[in-house]
Amino acid sequence: MVSVTSKVDNRAPVPAQGYVRGTRAYIARTLGNALIVTRREVRDSFRDWRIMVPIFLLTLIFPLLANGMTNVFIGFFEDNGAEPLLPALLPLLPMIVGFFPVSISLVIALETFVGEKERLSLEPLLSTPLTNTELYLGKAFAAMLPPLLASYTGLAIYIGALVLGEQQWRPAPFLIVQIVVLTTVQALVMVTGAVVVSSQTTSTRAANLLASFIIIPVSMLVMLESVIMVQPHRRYLLWYIVAGLLVTVVLLIRMGARIFNREELLGRSLDQLNLRWVARIFWSQFRGPLGDRFTLWRWYRLSVFPALRNLRSGMLVLFLCLAAAFIGGWAAAGEWQVPLDQFEANDETLLDNLQSWFELGQDNPQLIALAVGQNLRVLLAATILAVFTFGVMALLLVMIPFGILGFIMAQVTMSDLSVLPFLLGVIPHGVIEIPAIIIAGAAALRLGSVVTRPPKDMTVGEAWVRALGDTVKIGLAVVLPLIVVAGILEVTLTPRVIEFVLAR
């Protein structure tokens, strides 16, 4: 028998400078090993005519077609006296010219793991002494480089034809940099997302079907960018899109490296949707560790309250985002000031309106249901959108009302009006409604972001189903009662408080 004894680590702590050097060495080693895989994949891609021919055609032919269409549009604008619109139109097509070759990267990225599995060449690759992160990054770089180089070439051909051709277009260097950066980050998002899909599916057919969840949002984003691009005074908004896409890339890389599992990738041969397993996991998470004895108090104490404690970090993030939205709305009021003091209104008219509102709320419970239903619809939409956006849309949707509130409060202050009636229009029901919004937003944020960092002892599917169980549980046990109480206060108490203040 071999006895194992614990030993105390008496080594001196690593100094900060040594830690930095060690981190740099780790990053350099990781990138160096990843590039080994990249070189192998790129070499194989250049040998495959099925990949190179579409890239070659999109690189050379599509920019020429786009240039011909540009000449048609320019002629149409000149014939109809719309020449002033040409500076806004010309930067639009370079984004589209750069996007089409990059879209090929999605097809290449989908083949990274599942394609090699079908060709029976995956096992030798996974047996190499490379970490999961090195394999993931190497595959991602390889899928992105050929189409991205083709995209840059297509952009150069198209812009060169505009600059040297009849149009004599002279774009600002800053605009060209912006278009190139947008094209690059869009390629990063599509590639990192497609590599995640490729590592979690068992067939190329399934990967191609799941790719619609990548190409459709990115295509809609390109449409949004096109709308912004034709408004030159608002092109600064494109940098915010770039920042958001870079955050998405980091999340996808972190997610892909964390959920990548060599044994599961080799051993899984068929994806199955086991609804009984999903229902069992969901119900166990929703019910909690109650055993055979179920009471409402035990459910709250053993299941609901622990789930709420797990949302503390999410609630802190949400609170900071709401505060930032309020401050941002306040700052925006300085740019767009509304002269509230010029509106003709008197206290008597306001009192009559509030009295009617209060009496309507007393005699018509449907008004309470309307207020409750509106809040629940917004929170439900935020939760659904959070699933597809890693929780980002949950933050944005709940931040918008607070940004508007900050804007209104700043307008009231700058117009030398009394802030008290406006504050009392929020506080009576806001003390209940705002905590409900923070709790619901934190649950939606966790539901959307849990796939990027699932617990080590759980698969992505199990972690998400358990997060869904917690979200539904907290929504029914905590958020719904708070929203109902806030709706009752908003219709019955808030108008009476404002009326009392205005009547003094």
C-alpha positions as CSV (number, residue, x, y, z in Angstrom):
1,M,0.0,0.0,0.0
2,V,1.3,3.4,-0.9
3,S,0.7,6.1,1.6
4,V,0.0,9.6,0.4
5,T,0.9,12.5,2.7
6,S,0.1,16.1,2.1
7,K,3.0,18.5,1.8
8,V,3.1,22.1,2.6
9,D,4.2,24.4,-0.2
10,N,7.0,26.4,1.2
11,R,8.0,28.0,-2.1
12,A,8.2,31.8,-2.2
13,P,5.4,33.6,-3.8
14,V,5.9,34.5,-7.5
15,P,6.6,38.3,-7.8
16,A,4.3,40.3,-10.0
17,Q,7.0,40.8,-12.7
18,G,7.5,37.1,-12.9
19,Y,3.8,36.5,-13.2
20,V,3.5,39.0,-16.1
21,R,6.5,37.3,-17.8
22,G,4.8,33.9,-17.3
23,T,1.5,35.1,-18.7
24,R,3.3,36.5,-21.8
25,A,5.1,33.3,-22.3
26,Y,1.8,31.3,-22.0
27,I,0.1,33.5,-24.5
28,A,3.0,33.3,-26.9
29,R,3.2,29.5,-26.5
30,T,-0.6,29.2,-27.1
31,L,-0.6,31.3,-30.2
32,G,2.5,29.6,-31.6
33,N,0.9,26.1,-31.2
34,A,-2.4,27.4,-32.6
35,L,-0.6,28.7,-35.7
36,I,0.8,25.2,-36.3
37,V,-2.8,24.1,-36.8
38,T,-3.6,27.2,-38.8
39,R,-0.8,26.6,-41.3
40,R,-1.9,23.0,-41.8
41,E,-5.5,24.0,-42.4
42,V,-4.7,27.0,-44.7
43,R,-2.5,24.8,-46.8
44,D,-5.3,22.2,-47.2
45,S,-7.8,25.0,-48.0
46,F,-5.6,26.4,-50.8
47,R,-5.4,22.9,-52.3
48,D,-9.2,22.4,-52.3
49,W,-10.7,23.9,-55.5
50,R,-14.2,23.8,-54.0
51,I,-13.1,26.5,-51.6
52,M,-10.7,28.6,-53.7
53,V,-12.9,28.9,-56.8
54,P,-15.9,30.6,-55.0
55,I,-13.4,32.8,-53.1
56,F,-11.6,33.7,-56.3
57,L,-14.9,34.5,-58.2
58,L,-16.2,36.6,-55.3
59,T,-12.9,38.4,-55.1
60,L,-12.6,39.4,-58.7
61,I,-16.1,39.3,-60.3
62,F,-18.3,40.7,-57.5
63,P,-16.3,44.0,-57.1
64,L,-16.6,44.5,-60.9
65,L,-20.3,43.9,-60.8
66,A,-20.6,46.2,-57.9
67,N,-18.7,48.9,-59.7
68,G,-21.0,48.5,-62.7
69,M,-24.0,48.9,-60.4
70,T,-22.4,52.0,-58.8
71,N,-22.1,53.6,-62.3
72,V,-25.8,52.9,-62.9
73,F,-26.8,54.4,-59.5
74,I,-24.6,57.5,-60.1
75,G,-26.2,58.0,-63.5
76,F,-29.6,57.7,-62.1
77,F,-28.9,60.1,-59.3
78,E,-27.3,62.7,-61.7
79,D,-30.3,62.4,-64.1
80,N,-32.8,63.1,-61.3
81,G,-30.9,65.9,-59.7
82,A,-29.8,64.0,-56.6
83,E,-26.1,64.4,-56.8
84,P,-25.8,65.7,-53.2
85,L,-26.7,62.2,-52.1
86,L,-23.8,60.5,-53.8
87,P,-21.3,61.1,-50.9
88,A,-23.6,59.1,-48.7
89,L,-24.2,56.3,-51.3
90,L,-20.6,55.6,-52.3
91,P,-19.4,54.3,-48.9
92,L,-22.4,51.9,-48.8
93,L,-21.3,49.3,-51.4
94,P,-17.7,48.7,-50.0
95,M,-19.3,47.2,-46.9
96,I,-21.4,44.8,-49.0
97,V,-18.4,44.0,-51.3
98,G,-16.4,43.1,-48.2
99,F,-19.2,41.1,-46.6
100,F,-19.8,38.6,-49.4
101,P,-16.3,37.0,-49.4
102,V,-16.3,36.9,-45.6
103,S,-19.6,35.0,-45.7
104,I,-17.6,32.1,-47.2
105,S,-15.7,31.9,-43.9
106,L,-18.9,30.6,-42.4
107,V,-18.9,27.6,-44.7
108,I,-15.2,26.9,-44.0
109,A,-15.6,27.3,-40.2
110,L,-18.6,24.8,-40.1
111,E,-16.3,22.2,-41.6
112,T,-13.5,22.6,-39.0
113,F,-14.4,19.8,-36.6
114,V,-17.5,18.0,-37.9
115,G,-16.1,17.9,-41.4
116,E,-12.9,16.2,-40.3
117,K,-15.0,13.8,-38.2
118,E,-17.0,12.8,-41.3
119,R,-13.7,12.4,-43.2
120,L,-12.3,10.3,-40.4
121,S,-9.3,12.6,-40.0
122,L,-10.3,14.1,-36.6
123,E,-8.9,11.5,-34.3
124,P,-5.2,12.0,-35.3
125,L,-5.6,15.7,-34.8
126,L,-7.2,15.4,-31.4
127,S,-4.4,13.0,-30.3
128,T,-1.8,15.7,-30.7
129,P,-0.4,17.3,-27.5
130,L,-2.3,20.5,-28.1
131,T,-4.7,22.1,-25.6
132,N,-8.4,22.7,-26.4
133,T,-7.8,26.5,-26.7
134,E,-4.9,26.0,-29.1
135,L,-6.9,23.7,-31.3
136,Y,-9.9,26.0,-31.2
137,L,-7.9,29.1,-32.0
138,G,-5.9,27.3,-34.8
139,K,-9.1,26.2,-36.5
140,A,-10.7,29.6,-36.1
141,F,-7.7,31.4,-37.6
142,A,-7.5,29.0,-40.5
143,A,-11.2,29.4,-41.3
144,M,-11.0,33.2,-41.3
145,L,-7.7,34.0,-43.1
146,P,-8.5,33.0,-46.7
147,P,-11.9,34.7,-46.9
148,L,-10.6,37.7,-45.1
149,L,-7.7,38.1,-47.4
150,A,-10.2,37.8,-50.3
151,S,-12.4,40.4,-48.7
152,Y,-9.5,42.9,-48.4
153,T,-8.6,42.2,-52.1
154,G,-12.1,42.7,-53.2
155,L,-12.3,46.0,-51.3
156,A,-9.1,47.2,-52.8
157,I,-10.3,46.4,-56.3
158,Y,-13.7,48.1,-55.8
159,I,-12.3,51.2,-54.1
160,G,-9.4,51.4,-56.6
161,A,-11.9,51.4,-59.4
162,L,-13.9,54.2,-57.8
163,V,-10.8,56.2,-57.1
164,L,-9.1,55.7,-60.5
165,G,-12.2,55.5,-62.7
166,E,-14.7,58.0,-63.9
167,Q,-16.1,58.7,-60.4
168,Q,-12.8,60.0,-59.1
169,W,-14.0,59.3,-55.6
170,R,-11.7,60.5,-52.8
171,P,-12.8,58.8,-49.6
172,A,-11.4,59.9,-46.3
173,P,-8.8,57.5,-44.9
174,F,-10.8,57.3,-41.6
175,L,-13.8,56.0,-43.6
176,I,-11.8,53.2,-45.3
177,V,-10.4,52.2,-41.9
178,Q,-13.9,52.0,-40.5
179,I,-15.1,49.8,-43.3
180,V,-12.1,47.4,-43.0
181,V,-12.5,47.2,-39.2
182,L,-16.2,46.4,-39.6
183,T,-15.5,43.7,-42.2
184,T,-12.9,42.1,-39.9
185,V,-14.9,42.0,-36.7
186,Q,-17.9,40.6,-38.6
187,A,-15.7,37.8,-39.9
188,L,-14.4,37.2,-36.4
189,V,-18.0,36.8,-35.1
190,M,-19.1,34.5,-37.8
191,V,-16.0,32.3,-37.6
192,T,-15.9,32.0,-33.8
193,G,-19.6,31.2,-33.7
194,A,-19.4,28.7,-36.6
195,V,-16.5,26.9,-34.9
196,V,-18.5,26.5,-31.8
197,V,-21.4,25.1,-33.8
198,S,-19.0,22.7,-35.6
199,S,-17.6,21.4,-32.3
200,Q,-21.0,20.7,-30.9
201,T,-22.7,18.9,-33.8
202,T,-22.4,15.5,-35.3
203,S,-23.0,16.1,-39.0
204,T,-22.3,18.8,-41.5
205,R,-26.0,18.9,-42.3
206,A,-26.9,19.8,-38.7
207,A,-24.1,22.4,-38.7
208,N,-25.4,24.1,-41.8
209,L,-28.9,24.3,-40.4
210,L,-27.6,25.8,-37.2
211,A,-25.6,28.3,-39.2
212,S,-28.8,30.2,-39.9
213,F,-28.6,31.5,-36.3
214,I,-25.3,33.1,-37.2
215,I,-25.8,34.4,-40.8
216,I,-29.3,35.9,-40.2
217,P,-28.3,38.2,-37.3
218,V,-25.1,39.2,-39.0
219,S,-27.0,40.0,-42.3
220,M,-29.5,42.1,-40.3
221,L,-26.6,43.8,-38.7
222,V,-25.1,44.7,-42.1
223,M,-28.5,46.2,-43.0
224,L,-28.4,48.3,-39.9
225,E,-24.8,49.4,-40.7
226,S,-25.9,50.3,-44.2
227,V,-28.7,52.6,-42.8
228,I,-26.1,54.2,-40.5
229,M,-23.6,54.5,-43.3
230,V,-25.9,56.7,-45.5
231,Q,-26.1,59.2,-42.6
232,P,-22.6,60.6,-42.4
233,H,-23.3,62.7,-39.3
234,R,-24.0,59.4,-37.4
235,R,-21.2,57.2,-38.6
236,Y,-19.7,57.3,-35.1
237,L,-22.3,54.8,-34.1
238,L,-20.5,52.2,-36.1
239,W,-17.7,52.2,-33.6
240,Y,-20.1,51.2,-30.9
241,I,-21.2,48.3,-33.1
242,V,-17.5,47.4,-33.5
243,A,-17.0,47.4,-29.7
244,G,-20.1,45.2,-29.2
245,L,-18.9,42.7,-31.8
246,L,-15.5,42.5,-30.2
247,V,-17.1,41.7,-26.9
248,T,-19.2,39.0,-28.7
249,V,-16.0,37.5,-30.2
250,V,-14.4,37.3,-26.7
251,L,-17.5,35.5,-25.4
252,L,-17.6,33.1,-28.2
253,I,-13.9,32.2,-27.9
254,R,-14.2,31.7,-24.2
255,M,-17.3,29.6,-24.7
256,G,-15.8,27.5,-27.5
257,A,-12.6,26.8,-25.5
258,R,-14.5,25.9,-22.4
259,I,-17.1,23.6,-23.8
260,F,-14.8,21.9,-26.2
261,N,-14.4,18.2,-25.2
262,R,-12.3,15.8,-27.2
263,E,-13.8,12.6,-25.8
264,E,-17.4,13.8,-26.3
265,L,-16.6,15.0,-29.9
266,L,-15.2,11.6,-30.8
267,G,-17.8,9.5,-28.9
268,R,-21.0,11.3,-29.9
269,S,-22.4,10.0,-33.1
270,L,-26.0,11.2,-32.9
271,D,-27.7,14.2,-31.5
272,Q,-30.9,13.4,-29.6
273,L,-33.5,15.6,-28.1
274,N,-34.6,13.8,-24.9
275,L,-37.6,15.7,-23.8
276,R,-38.1,13.5,-20.7
277,W,-34.6,14.3,-19.6
278,V,-35.2,18.0,-20.2
279,A,-38.4,18.0,-18.2
280,R,-36.8,16.0,-15.4
281,I,-33.9,18.5,-15.1
282,F,-36.2,21.5,-15.3
283,W,-38.6,20.2,-12.7
284,S,-35.9,19.3,-10.3
285,Q,-34.4,22.7,-10.6
286,F,-37.8,24.4,-10.3
287,R,-38.9,22.4,-7.3
288,G,-35.6,22.4,-5.5
289,P,-34.4,19.9,-2.7
290,L,-37.8,19.6,-1.0
291,G,-38.1,15.8,-0.9
292,D,-41.6,14.4,-0.5
293,R,-42.7,17.2,1.8
294,F,-43.8,20.3,-0.2
295,T,-45.0,23.5,1.4
296,L,-44.9,27.0,0.0
297,W,-42.7,28.3,2.8
298,R,-40.2,25.4,2.3
299,W,-40.2,26.0,-1.4
300,Y,-39.3,29.6,-0.9
301,R,-36.7,28.9,1.8
302,L,-35.0,26.0,0.1
303,S,-35.4,26.7,-3.6
304,V,-36.4,30.3,-4.4
305,F,-34.2,32.2,-1.9
306,P,-31.0,30.2,-2.8
307,A,-31.7,30.9,-6.5
308,L,-32.0,34.6,-5.7
309,R,-28.7,34.6,-3.9
310,N,-27.1,33.2,-7.0
311,L,-28.2,36.3,-8.9
312,R,-26.3,38.7,-6.7
313,S,-23.6,39.4,-9.2
314,G,-26.1,39.7,-12.0
315,M,-28.2,42.2,-10.0
316,L,-25.1,44.3,-9.2
317,V,-24.3,44.4,-13.0
318,L,-27.9,45.3,-13.7
319,F,-27.9,48.1,-11.1
320,L,-24.8,49.6,-12.5
321,C,-26.2,49.5,-16.0
322,L,-29.4,51.2,-14.9
323,A,-27.4,53.9,-13.2
324,A,-25.3,54.3,-16.3
325,A,-28.4,54.6,-18.4
326,F,-29.9,57.2,-16.1
327,I,-26.7,59.2,-16.2
328,G,-26.5,58.8,-20.0
329,G,-30.0,60.1,-20.4
330,W,-29.2,63.0,-18.1
331,A,-26.1,63.9,-20.2
332,A,-28.1,63.6,-23.4
333,A,-30.5,66.2,-22.2
334,G,-27.7,68.8,-22.5
335,E,-27.5,68.1,-26.2
336,W,-31.3,68.1,-26.9
337,Q,-32.9,70.5,-24.6
338,V,-36.7,70.7,-24.6
339,P,-38.2,74.0,-23.3
340,L,-40.7,72.5,-20.9
341,D,-41.4,75.9,-19.3
342,Q,-42.9,77.1,-22.6
343,F,-45.7,74.5,-22.6
344,E,-49.0,75.9,-21.5
345,A,-50.3,73.9,-18.6
346,N,-51.5,74.8,-15.2
347,D,-51.9,73.0,-11.9
348,E,-55.7,72.9,-12.2
349,T,-55.6,71.0,-15.5
350,L,-53.1,68.6,-14.1
351,L,-55.2,68.0,-11.0
352,D,-58.3,67.3,-13.1
353,N,-56.4,64.8,-15.2
354,L,-54.9,63.1,-12.2
355,Q,-58.4,63.0,-10.5
356,S,-59.8,61.3,-13.6
357,W,-57.0,58.8,-13.7
358,F,-57.4,58.0,-10.0
359,E,-61.2,57.5,-10.4
360,L,-60.7,55.4,-13.5
361,G,-58.3,53.2,-11.7
362,Q,-60.7,52.8,-8.8
363,D,-63.6,51.8,-11.0
364,N,-61.8,49.9,-13.8
365,P,-59.5,47.1,-12.7
366,Q,-58.6,46.6,-16.4
367,L,-56.3,49.6,-16.1
368,I,-54.3,47.8,-13.4
369,A,-54.1,44.7,-15.7
370,L,-52.9,47.0,-18.5
371,A,-50.1,48.4,-16.4
372,V,-49.1,44.9,-15.1
373,G,-49.3,43.4,-18.6
374,Q,-47.1,46.1,-20.1
375,N,-44.3,45.5,-17.6
376,L,-44.6,41.7,-18.0
377,R,-44.4,41.9,-21.8
378,V,-41.2,44.0,-21.6
379,L,-39.6,41.6,-19.2
380,L,-40.6,38.5,-21.1
381,A,-39.3,40.0,-24.4
382,A,-36.0,40.9,-22.6
383,T,-35.7,37.3,-21.4
384,I,-36.4,35.8,-24.8
385,L,-34.0,38.1,-26.6
386,A,-31.4,37.4,-23.9
387,V,-31.2,33.8,-25.0
388,F,-30.0,34.7,-28.5
389,T,-27.7,37.6,-27.4
390,F,-25.8,36.2,-24.4
391,G,-28.0,38.4,-22.2
392,V,-27.0,41.7,-23.9
393,M,-30.6,42.5,-25.1
394,A,-31.9,42.0,-21.6
395,L,-29.6,44.8,-20.4
396,L,-30.5,47.1,-23.2
397,L,-34.3,46.7,-22.9
398,V,-34.4,47.4,-19.2
399,M,-31.9,50.3,-19.6
400,I,-34.0,52.2,-22.1
401,P,-36.7,53.3,-19.6
402,F,-34.1,54.5,-17.1
403,G,-32.3,56.5,-19.9
404,I,-35.6,58.1,-20.8
405,L,-36.3,58.9,-17.1
406,G,-32.8,60.5,-16.7
407,F,-33.5,62.6,-19.8
408,I,-36.9,63.8,-18.5
409,M,-35.5,64.6,-15.0
410,A,-32.7,66.6,-16.6
411,Q,-35.2,68.5,-18.8
412,V,-37.3,69.4,-15.7
413,T,-34.2,70.6,-13.8
414,M,-32.9,72.7,-16.7
415,S,-36.4,74.3,-17.1
416,D,-36.4,75.5,-13.5
417,L,-39.5,73.4,-12.7
418,S,-40.2,71.5,-9.5
419,V,-38.7,68.0,-9.5
420,L,-40.9,66.8,-6.7
421,P,-44.1,65.9,-8.7
422,F,-42.0,64.0,-11.2
423,L,-40.1,62.1,-8.4
424,L,-43.4,61.2,-6.7
425,G,-44.7,60.0,-10.1
426,V,-42.0,57.2,-9.9
427,I,-41.3,56.5,-6.2
428,P,-44.6,55.1,-4.9
429,H,-44.7,52.2,-7.3
430,G,-41.0,52.4,-8.2
431,V,-39.8,51.1,-4.8
432,I,-41.5,47.8,-5.8
433,E,-41.2,47.9,-9.6
434,I,-37.4,48.7,-9.8
435,P,-36.3,45.7,-7.6
436,A,-38.6,43.5,-9.7
437,I,-36.9,44.8,-12.9
438,I,-33.4,44.2,-11.5
439,I,-34.2,40.7,-10.4
440,A,-35.9,39.8,-13.7
441,G,-33.1,41.3,-15.7
442,A,-30.4,39.5,-13.7
443,A,-32.2,36.2,-14.2
444,A,-32.5,36.9,-18.0
445,L,-28.8,37.9,-18.1
446,R,-27.8,34.6,-16.4
447,L,-30.0,32.6,-18.8
448,G,-28.4,34.1,-21.8
449,S,-24.8,34.1,-20.6
450,V,-24.7,30.7,-18.8
451,V,-23.7,29.0,-22.2
452,T,-20.5,31.0,-22.2
453,R,-19.3,29.6,-18.9
454,P,-21.2,26.5,-17.8
455,P,-20.2,24.8,-14.6
456,K,-17.4,22.3,-15.0
457,D,-19.6,19.3,-14.0
458,M,-22.4,20.1,-16.5
459,T,-22.9,20.2,-20.2
460,V,-24.1,23.3,-21.9
461,G,-27.5,21.9,-22.3
462,E,-27.9,20.9,-18.7
463,A,-26.6,24.3,-17.5
464,W,-29.0,26.1,-19.7
465,V,-32.0,24.0,-18.7
466,R,-31.2,24.5,-15.0
467,A,-30.9,28.3,-15.6
468,L,-34.2,28.2,-17.3
469,G,-35.8,26.5,-14.3
470,D,-34.4,29.1,-12.0
471,T,-35.6,31.9,-14.3
472,V,-39.2,30.6,-14.4
473,K,-39.1,29.9,-10.7
474,I,-38.0,33.4,-9.8
475,G,-40.4,34.9,-12.4
476,L,-43.4,33.2,-10.8
477,A,-42.4,33.4,-7.2
478,V,-40.8,36.8,-7.0
479,V,-41.1,39.0,-10.1
480,L,-44.8,38.4,-10.8
481,P,-46.1,39.3,-7.3
482,L,-43.9,42.4,-7.2
483,I,-45.1,43.5,-10.7
484,V,-48.7,43.0,-9.7
485,V,-48.3,45.0,-6.5
486,A,-46.4,47.8,-8.4
487,G,-49.2,47.9,-11.0
488,I,-51.8,48.4,-8.3
489,L,-49.8,51.1,-6.7
490,E,-49.1,52.8,-10.0
491,V,-52.8,53.1,-10.8
492,T,-54.3,53.7,-7.4
493,L,-51.7,55.4,-5.2
494,T,-49.3,57.3,-7.4
495,P,-51.9,59.7,-8.9
496,R,-53.2,60.4,-5.4
497,V,-49.7,61.3,-4.2
498,I,-49.1,63.6,-7.1
499,E,-52.5,65.2,-6.7
500,F,-51.8,65.8,-3.0
501,V,-48.5,67.6,-3.8
502,L,-49.9,69.7,-6.6
503,A,-52.9,70.8,-4.5
504,R,-50.7,72.2,-1.7
